[in-house]
Amino acid sequence: MVKMTRGSARSWHPGMTTVAKDDIHHMKPSQRNKYRRLGFSWSEIKKIDNAIGQGDSTITIKSAIREVTIELPPKWR
């Protein structure tokens, strides 16, 4: 049978959520790219974007690898 999807064919269950760059609304693409170049994952960038949308001035992102406090830019839209 021919594979009908593009990309990886890994399985996922219905409760699993994914984040893509299309989900980012409150920051400019250049800001999004800057965080991506710094090594942040899409889910971490989404958290930063949500904080910008709420009007927060700083956010602390904790992961298994690191803990980073970021001063946030103003909301784009």
C-alpha positions as CSV (number, residue, x, y, z in Angstrom):
1,M,0.0,0.0,0.0
2,V,1.3,3.5,-0.9
3,K,2.0,5.8,2.0
4,M,-0.6,8.6,1.8
5,T,1.0,11.1,4.3
6,R,4.0,13.4,3.9
7,G,6.7,13.2,6.5
8,S,7.3,10.6,9.2
9,A,4.8,7.9,9.7
10,R,5.3,7.6,13.5
11,S,2.1,6.8,15.4
12,W,0.5,9.1,17.8
13,H,-2.6,8.8,20.0
14,P,-5.6,11.3,19.8
15,G,-4.7,13.0,23.0
16,M,-1.2,14.0,21.8
17,T,-0.8,17.6,20.7
18,T,1.8,19.0,18.3
19,V,3.0,22.5,17.9
20,A,4.2,24.0,14.6
21,K,5.3,27.4,13.5
22,D,1.8,28.1,12.2
23,D,0.5,28.1,15.8
24,I,2.6,31.1,16.7
25,H,0.5,34.3,16.5
26,H,1.9,37.0,18.9
27,M,5.5,37.4,17.8
28,K,7.1,38.4,14.5
29,P,8.5,35.7,12.3
30,S,12.0,37.2,12.9
31,Q,11.5,36.9,16.6
32,R,10.3,33.3,16.2
33,N,13.4,32.5,14.0
34,K,15.7,34.1,16.6
35,Y,14.4,31.7,19.3
36,R,14.6,28.8,16.9
37,R,18.3,29.6,16.2
38,L,18.9,29.8,19.9
39,G,17.9,26.2,20.2
40,F,14.3,26.4,21.6
41,S,11.8,23.8,20.6
42,W,8.5,24.7,18.9
43,S,6.6,23.9,22.2
44,E,8.9,26.3,24.1
45,I,8.4,29.0,21.5
46,K,4.7,28.5,21.8
47,K,4.9,29.1,25.5
48,I,6.9,32.3,24.9
49,D,4.3,33.3,22.3
50,N,1.4,32.7,24.8
51,A,3.2,34.8,27.4
52,I,3.7,37.6,24.9
53,G,0.0,37.4,24.1
54,Q,-0.9,37.7,27.8
55,G,1.3,40.8,28.2
56,D,3.9,39.2,30.5
57,S,7.3,40.9,30.6
58,T,9.3,37.8,31.5
59,I,8.9,34.1,31.4
60,T,10.9,31.2,32.9
61,I,11.1,28.1,30.8
62,K,12.1,24.9,32.6
63,S,13.0,21.7,30.8
64,A,15.1,18.7,31.6
65,I,18.1,20.3,30.0
66,R,17.9,23.9,31.2
67,E,16.1,26.6,33.0
68,V,16.0,30.0,31.2
69,T,14.4,33.3,32.1
70,I,13.7,35.5,29.1
71,E,12.7,39.1,28.9
72,L,9.9,39.3,26.4
73,P,9.4,41.7,23.5
74,P,6.1,43.6,23.0
75,K,3.1,41.9,21.3
76,W,3.3,42.1,17.5
77,R,-0.4,42.3,16.7
